């Protein structure tokens, strides 16, 4: 069990509203999962004041723009227990940490080329008692392990990302969808997906979440095994 300090009434109200937003789409969260998600508000605010991993203009939108956005991948696929996932370019822990909360029996490795960002992800995962997360200061080109899926939030153009991570996709299948890549991206995707047009799927997040911010956001699924 972990504990955090919630001493400001306004912050408690913000957390309650944010959790209601999460529970609207994920109503079966356990008490522990709800507690872990609620703790992210204070933890990210504290760390962001020391190490900027989220735009300071955007920290008030933490749950919608970062936590819930990350959790959209879980609407595309419910990962089976024992699945191994690499969060490539995790920054401060997105989408890896929210997904690790959702899937406690799935193994997540979070990597980023910026050491101070990995420190934030490591400390937050530890603070909320996530035992299924390993964070490492590492560039994608240096990663040698195999995973069922790679997840990513718009770190680079899709063809460049595929060139780096294809080597890390396991050929052993566990899930209902073929092993590969889940990328959170918005905007015009035509040029990026063109090389993969026969196999790529663009899944609009607005089909799952009704908030206006998600209307031009997508989960891109690309099988690579």
C-alpha positions in Angstrom: 0.0 0.0 0.0 1.1 3.5 -0.7 0.1 6.9 0.6 0.0 10.4 -0.8 -0.9 13.8 0.7 -4.1 15.5 -0.5 -4.4 18.6 1.6 -6.0 21.2 -0.7 -9.8 21.0 -1.0 -9.8 22.3 -4.6 -7.4 19.6 -5.6 -9.6 17.0 -4.1 -12.5 18.3 -6.2 -10.4 18.2 -9.3 -9.4 14.6 -8.5 -13.0 13.6 -8.0 -14.1 15.1 -11.3 -11.1 13.5 -13.1 -11.9 10.1 -11.6 -15.5 10.4 -12.7 -14.3 11.0 -16.2 -12.1 7.9 -16.1 -14.8 5.7 -14.5 -17.3 6.7 -17.2 -15.2 4.7 -19.6 -13.6 2.2 -17.3 -16.3 1.4 -14.8 -14.8 -2.0 -13.6 -11.6 -0.5 -12.1 -10.7 -2.0 -8.7 -10.3 0.2 -5.6 -6.6 -0.2 -5.9 -6.6 0.9 -9.5 -8.7 3.9 -8.7 -6.4 4.8 -5.8 -3.3 4.5 -8.1 -4.9 6.7 -10.8 -6.1 9.3 -8.3 -2.5 9.6 -6.9 -1.1 10.6 -10.3 -2.4 14.1 -9.9 -0.3 15.2 -7.0 2.6 13.1 -8.1 2.9 14.6 -11.5 2.3 18.1 -10.2 5.1 17.7 -7.7 7.6 16.1 -10.2 6.6 18.5 -13.0 7.6 21.5 -10.8 11.1 20.0 -10.7 11.5 18.2 -14.0 9.3 19.4 -16.9 7.7 16.3 -18.4 4.3 17.9 -19.2 3.7 21.4 -20.5 3.0 23.6 -17.5 0.0 25.0 -19.5 -1.3 21.4 -19.8 -0.9 20.0 -16.3 -4.5 20.9 -15.4 -5.5 18.6 -18.3 -3.4 15.7 -16.9 -6.2 13.2 -16.8 -7.9 13.9 -20.1 -4.9 14.7 -22.3 -2.4 12.2 -20.8 -4.0 9.6 -18.6 -7.2 8.9 -20.5 -5.5 9.4 -23.8 -3.0 6.7 -22.8 -5.8 4.4 -21.8 -7.4 4.6 -25.2 -5.0 1.8 -26.3 -6.9 -0.5 -23.9 -10.1 0.2 -25.9 -8.3 -1.1 -29.0 -7.2 -4.4 -27.3 -7.5 -6.0 -23.9 -4.0 -7.4 -23.4 -3.9 -10.9 -22.0 -2.0 -11.7 -18.8 1.6 -12.3 -19.5 1.8 -10.0 -22.4 5.1 -8.0 -22.7 4.9 -4.4 -23.8 7.6 -1.8 -24.6 6.8 1.9 -24.1 9.1 3.5 -26.6 9.9 7.1 -25.8 7.8 7.1 -22.6 8.7 10.6 -21.5 7.3 10.9 -17.9 5.5 7.6 -18.2 2.9 7.8 -21.0 1.2 5.7 -22.2 3.0 3.1 -20.1 2.0 4.0 -16.5 -1.8 4.3 -17.1 -1.7 1.1 -19.1 0.3 -0.7 -16.4 -2.4 0.3 -13.8 -5.1 -1.1 -16.1 -3.2 -4.3 -16.7 -1.4 -5.4 -13.5 -0.6 -8.9 -14.9 1.1 -7.4 -18.1 4.8 -6.6 -18.1 5.8 -3.1 -19.2 9.3 -1.8 -20.0 9.5 2.0 -20.3 12.4 3.5 -22.2 13.5 7.0 -23.0 16.7 8.7 -24.2 16.4 11.4 -21.6 17.5 10.3 -18.2 15.6 12.8 -16.1 12.3 11.8 -17.7 13.0 8.2 -16.9 13.7 9.2 -13.3 10.2 10.7 -13.1 8.6 7.6 -14.6 10.5 5.4 -12.2 9.7 7.4 -9.1 6.0 7.6 -9.9 5.7 3.9 -10.7 7.4 3.2 -7.4 5.2 5.7 -5.5 2.0 4.0 -6.5 3.2 0.5 -6.1 3.4 -0.6 -9.7 5.3 -4.0 -9.7 4.8 -4.6 -13.4 6.9 -1.7 -14.6 10.6 -1.4 -15.4 11.9 2.0 -16.6 15.3 2.3 -18.2 17.4 5.2 -19.7 17.8 3.8 -23.2 17.5 4.7 -26.8 15.2 2.6 -29.0 18.1 1.6 -31.2 19.8 0.1 -28.1 16.9 -2.0 -27.0 17.5 -5.7 -27.7 14.6 -7.5 -26.0 11.5 -8.9 -27.6 8.0 -7.8 -26.9 4.4 -8.6 -27.9 3.6 -4.9 -28.5 5.3 -1.6 -28.7 3.3 1.5 -27.6 4.1 5.1 -28.3 2.8 8.6 -28.2 3.7 10.4 -31.5 7.5 10.4 -30.8 8.4 10.3 -34.5 6.9 9.6 -38.0 5.6 6.1 -38.3 8.0 4.8 -40.9 11.0 5.9 -38.8 9.5 4.3 -35.7 8.9 1.0 -37.5 12.5 0.9 -38.7 13.7 1.1 -35.1 11.3 -1.2 -33.3 10.6 -4.0 -35.8 13.5 -5.9 -34.4 11.8 -5.9 -31.0 8.5 -7.5 -31.9 8.2 -11.2 -30.8 6.9 -13.7 -33.3 5.1 -15.7 -30.5 1.4 -14.7 -30.4 -0.6 -14.4 -27.2 -3.4 -11.9 -28.0 -6.4 -11.6 -30.2 -4.5 -9.1 -32.5 -1.2 -9.9 -34.1 1.9 -8.5 -32.3 2.9 -5.1 -33.4 2.7 -1.4 -32.8 0.1 0.9 -31.1 0.7 4.6 -31.7 -1.3 7.5 -30.4 -1.4 10.2 -33.1 -3.6 13.0 -34.3 -3.8 15.2 -37.4 -3.5 14.2 -41.0 -2.0 10.7 -41.2 -2.2 10.0 -44.9 1.5 10.4 -45.7 2.7 8.4 -42.6 0.4 5.4 -43.1 0.8 5.2 -46.9 3.7 2.7 -46.8 1.5 0.4 -44.6 -1.9 1.1 -46.2 -2.7 -2.6 -46.7 -2.3 -3.6 -43.1 -2.5 -0.5 -40.9 -5.7 0.3 -38.9 -6.6 3.9 -37.9 -8.9 3.7 -34.9 -10.6 7.1 -34.0 -10.5 7.7 -30.2 -13.7 9.7 -30.6 -15.5 6.4 -31.2 -14.8 5.6 -27.5 -14.4 8.9 -25.7 -16.9 11.7 -26.2 -14.8 14.7 -25.1 -14.1 17.1 -27.9 -10.3 17.0 -27.4 -10.4 13.4 -28.7 -12.2 14.0 -31.9 -9.1 14.2 -34.1 -7.0 11.7 -32.1 -6.4 8.1 -33.2 -4.9 4.8 -32.1 -2.8 3.5 -35.0 -2.5 -0.3 -35.0 0.2 -1.8 -37.2 0.9 -5.6 -37.1 4.6 -6.3 -37.4 5.0 -10.0 -36.7 
